[in-house]
Amino acid sequence: MAAGVEHLFTVSGNQILSLYDATIGRGIALIHARHEAAAVHMADAWGRLTDRPGVALVTAGPGHRNALSALYGARMAETPVVLLSGHSPRSQMGAGAFQEVDQVAAARPVTKAAWLVEDPERLGAEVATALALAASGRPGPVHLSLPGDVLEAAVSSPRAAPTPEAIPPSPPLGDGPIREVLTLLAGARRPLILTGPAMARGERAALVARLSEVTGAPVLPIESPRGVNDPWLHGATGCLAEADLVLLLGKALDFSLGFGEGPAFSGRCRFVQITADARLTAERVALAICGDPSVAAAQLAAAAREREWRPSSWRAAVSASRAATPSAWEELRHSSREPLHPLRVCAALQPLLDAGALLVSDGGEFGQWAQAALETETRLINGLSGSIGSGIPMAIGARLARPGLPVVVTLGDGTFGYHALELDTALRYRLPVVVVVGNDARWNAEYQLQVRHYGAARAVGCDLLPARYDRVAAALGGHGEFVERSEELGGALARAMASGLPACVNVLIENAAAPTFRAGGHAH
């Protein structure tokens, strides 16, 4: 409580029961999930929407390991998350203790930092340090393993406010690098600013928008595993190859950007990178600056106001390309053919977003259609990890972070199977969310890849049943709707929203490949 943590997203287990007991009467709510990965996904959503660390609490051994895949998702999304895991007692370490495993080593590849807490007197301070570290610099997850005998030890001042170890504030860049970056921007005819996930959220995004407004350099966030071919970018993918200078703010020149090579980017394009992690710099980068990109964005915007910037239509052209969609989409949005096209489902969902609902969109082909076709100010997507399954638990975290907003989730039928029982979690905590399942009875993303690489005759392991996922929601005590025809869709969504319950709207859709807007090319 002293650190301002309001919720612990958790799954119980032997090694953390003492922490459960300690929450009684202290104003910290336990949100008890059905799977450890789901608990981390909930914390991830909380962190993205609040810019404060979401905290997940899981048990040792298998419980800790279950959480790691979701921790990777948070790492790639640059989300402040703290994972607290129970651990076998210090006194039994190395002796074959129950569920003993090197948890810290397992967590290190998917965290900013991970360590074992060994001093009971330092426990509060080390948790406070983990919270501060998760939110500082390039945000990301931090892990602490908590031995059972550390948790249960008597300490001299149990109610003292924890003091984190000093994490120095990010220093400003020097005047020289600021001038150099602005000179390059001013000299470019078609500059672009590409940001990583953290720089596309909240106050950081506002700083980048300010820099764009002053300099005229358009901004494109790179948040999708499809990177430069993210369907949400629409025709703006073609603008990448036209850029003569790209400023990477908190963004690596990695797989999502094709490592800066063609056809996404011209060989004449120069790259300038500002990142808090010097390890993310690639050879293709002409000017690399190690520093906090949010601090740098504020400095650049302030210094840019002191310069004259020549008028350009480039920013408006990129914006128009980003907003444009293929003319064929309009017919598909209103089509009555069966099974429904994903765009027909999106057309029915857009008014809910226009009325203020928050969008959570999972991965897969249906998720990609939703990300491409739905426009909203606030959305949570599966992110650069490319994983699927986070949608329902992230919706629960979002509902807690933004309690006044309805939450709509789009996901495929394969994805629904990962964390369907988190609808029970939503029900227990009275957190209504509307889950829209695009049901094509197929692992369609994998099917489309197999067709492209091997041909339709060699597609294997992709078939699912056209299951009644709506009945799963109803059986748990929620609300279910089954949609086969376009005229049923609006009423089903309205009833689900009005039910006040966790709801599943199960829509039979055609197995359409997700839209592609190839960098340097045209829509397909």
Sequence and secondary structure as in RCSB ss.txt:
>XXXX:A:sequence
MAAGVEHLFTVSGNQILSLYDATIGRGIALIHARHEAAAVHMADAWGRLTDRPGVALVTAGPGHRNALSALYGAR
MAETPVVLLSGHSPRSQMGAGAFQEVDQVAAARPVTKAAWLVEDPERLGAEVATALALAASGRPGPVHLSLPGDV
LEAAVSSPRAAPTPEAIPPSPPLGDGPIREVLTLLAGARRPLILTGPAMARGERAALVARLSEVTGAPVLPIESP
RGVNDPWLHGATGCLAEADLVLLLGKALDFSLGFGEGPAFSGRCRFVQITADARLTAERVALAICGDPSVAAAQL
AAAAREREWRPSSWRAAVSASRAATPSAWEELRHSSREPLHPLRVCAALQPLLDAGALLVSDGGEFGQWAQAALE
TETRLINGLSGSIGSGIPMAIGARLARPGLPVVVTLGDGTFGYHALELDTALRYRLPVVVVVGNDARWNAEYQLQ
VRHYGAARAVGCDLLPARYDRVAAALGGHGEFVERSEELGGALARAMASGLPACVNVLIENAAAPTFRAGGHAH
>XXXX:A:secstr
 TT   EEEE   GGGHHHHHHHTTTT EEEE SSHHHHHHHHHHHHHHHSS EEEEE STHHHHHHHHHHHHHH
HTT  EEEEEEE  GGGTTTT TT   HHHHHGGGSSEEEE   GGGHHHHHHHHHHHHHSSS  EEEEEEEHHH
HTS  S TTS              HHHHHHHHHHHHH SSEEEEE SGGGSHHHHHHHHHHHHHH   EEE  ST
TGGG GGGGGGHHHHTT SEEEEES  SSGGGGGG TTTS TT EEEEEES GGG  TTEEEEEES HHHHHHHH
HHHHTTS     SHHHHHHHHHH   THHHHHHT   SSB HHHHHHHHHHHHHTT EEEE SHHHHHHHHHH  
 SSEEE  TT     HHHHHHHHHHHSTTS EEEEEEHHHHTTSTTHHHHHHHTT   EEEEEE SB HHHHHHH
HHHH GGG  S B     HHHHHHHHTSEEEEE SHHHHHHHHHHHHHT S EEEEEEB       B TTS B 
